[in-house]
Amino acid sequence: MTISVKNNKLQWQTVYLTLPTFSYKMRAMSHGIQHIQIQITFPAAELALATAKKLVQEKLVACAQVCGTVQSVYVWKDVCQTSTETLLLAKTTLPLFERLEAVVRADHPYECPQIVALPIVAANTDYLDWLNEQLRE
């Protein structure tokens, strides 16, 4: 997929790929399985790691990676801010997102935490099978 800007509007162009697991994904999506990767930022690695462990233990994510520090630039309360944060990535399914969000918000120190879900558009079949086995029904 490519994204371009034309007349101040985003234009999407879809590129179709033939993948060995494509037919599996179509079957999975028709049965309501929608795999996603969650991105969450934290002010400290210890908080990210504790949250990752809690989400895995509660079977809300199959796995998580604490990726180290990132520099974030954003506007908060009308002031441009720069912060050093730790990025947490986690794999789960869309039906578990609301429960995952509630668990993260309960312990997160930010007033407005970044909890973003991105679709997993391609993955090897055995990995997706493993991921599904790890998650809460």
N, C-alpha and C positions, 0 to 999 in steps of 0.2 A: 504494500500500500504506500502511496506517496501522498504527501500533503503539500499544497501550494497555496499562495495567497494571490487572489485576483480581485481587483476593485475592493480591497479591504475586507474580503470575505474568504474564508477557508474553502478550498476546493479539494475534494477527496477523489483519488483515483485508485480503484481496486485492481490489484494484480493477482491473478489466480495461479496458485502453485499446485503441482502434483506431488503429493507426499505419500510415502508408504503407509502412514497411519491415518490418512485422510478419511478413508471409509470408516475406520473405528471411531474417529471423532464425530462423524455425522451420526452414527448410531448412538454414541454417548449423549450428544446434544439432544437427540430426539427423545431420550429417556430422562431429560432434565438434569443431567450432570454437566455442570459448567465450571470448569477449573479456572481459578484466578490466582494471581500473585498479589499479595498485600504489601504495601510500602508504609512503614510507620517510622517517624523520626522521634528521637528521645534526646534529652539534654545530657545523658551519660550512658556509657556502655553497660554499666551494671544494671540500670533500669531496663535497657533493651534485652539483656540476657535473661533477667528475671521474668520479663513478659513472655519471651520466647519459650522458656521452660513451662510456664503456666499454660500457654496456649497449646503446646504439644501434649502436656499431661492431661488436659481437659479434652483432647481430641478435636480441637477446633481448627488446628492446622496439622498437616502431616510432617512438616519440617520447617525450620526457620534458620536464617543466616544473619548473624550480627556482622555487618559489613565494615565497621570502622567509622571513622569520622568523615563528615562532609561539611562543606561550608554552605550555609543557607542564607539567602538574601531575600527579604520580604518586607512588606509594609504591615506594621502592627500598631493600631491606635494612632494612625496618621504619621508615624515615624518610620523611616527606612531603617531596618535592623539587619545586622549580620551576626549569625550565631554558628558556633561549632556544635554539630549534632552527630548522633550515631544513627545510622540507617539500619532498620530491621526489615528483612524480606521474609515472607512466609507464603507457603502454598496451601490452598484450601479450595473449597467450592463455594459458589455464589449463595446457595441456600444457608450456609453457615455464617455469612458475613455479619448479619445483625447481631447474633450472639457474640461473635468475635469482637465487634465494635463495642458492645456493652462491657465486656471484660476489660478491654484495653482502656476505655474511658474511666472505669472505676478506679484504676490505680495510676493513671497518667497524670503527671504534674501540670501539663499545659491546659490552659483554659479552652483552647481550640486545637487539639492535636491533629496532625496529618495522619489520616487513616484512608489510604487510597487503594482501590482494587483495580487491577489491570487484567484483561483476559489473557489466558494462555492459549494462543492460537495454534500452536504445534508443539508436540512433545512425543517422545517415544512411548509406545503402547505399554511396555512393561513398567515404565515409571508411573504412568497414569493409573495402572492397575494397583501398584504399590500405594500410591497416594490415596486412592479410594479406600483401600483396606485400613488405613491408619485413622480415618476420620469417623466422627460420631455419626450414627445413623439418624 
